[in-house]
């Protein structure tokens, strides 16, 4: 699910009690997102290195059409 950092406070409660991996283009952004998600009761981890490192390793990335 692709949720902008500014929108996490609004919908993050839906992940309470679940495991969530966050990632943004940079690793620092993912860490900020993980902190927000954890405040809602989820367990979260930030994708080390961000989505650029993920894609470079050959893992799939889905992008919004917009």
N, C-alpha and C positions, 0 to 999 in steps of 0.2 A: 504494500500500500504506500503510495506516495503522498505524504502530508508535509506541507511547508512548515518550517520551524515555528513560524508565527501562529500556525493553526493547531499546534499540539495541545495547548491548554484546553481548547474547545472539545476535542474528540479523544484525548488520550485516556479518559476514564473507561473507555470501552475495552482496554487491555488489562484492567485490574486483575491481578492474580496470574497473568500469563507471562511467558518469556518473550521479550521483544529485542530484536537487534536493530539498532539505528545506524544510519549511514548518510552522509552527505558527501559532497564533492571532496571536502577536506576532512581529515580525521577529527579536527577540533570541532567542527560543526556537529558531527555525530555524537561527540561527547556531551555537548550542550543539550542535544535532543534526548540523550539517554537520561540526563539529570531530570529533565521535565517529565519524561515518561515515568520515572521512578516515583515521583511525587504523587502519582495516581494509583499506586499500589501494584504496579507491574515490576517484574525483575527485568533489568535492561542491560545491554552491552552495546558499546559503540564499535562499529566496524573499523578496525585499525587501518589507518591510511586512507579511509574514505572510499567512495565508489570508483574513483579513478584507478586505485590499486586493484580493486575487485575486478573491474572490466579488463585491465591489463593482464590479469591472471587467467582470463578466458571465461570467467563466470558470466552468466546472462544478466543483462540490464534491460529493463523495460522503461521506456521514456514516455512522458505525456505527449499527446498529439499536439498540444498547444505550444 
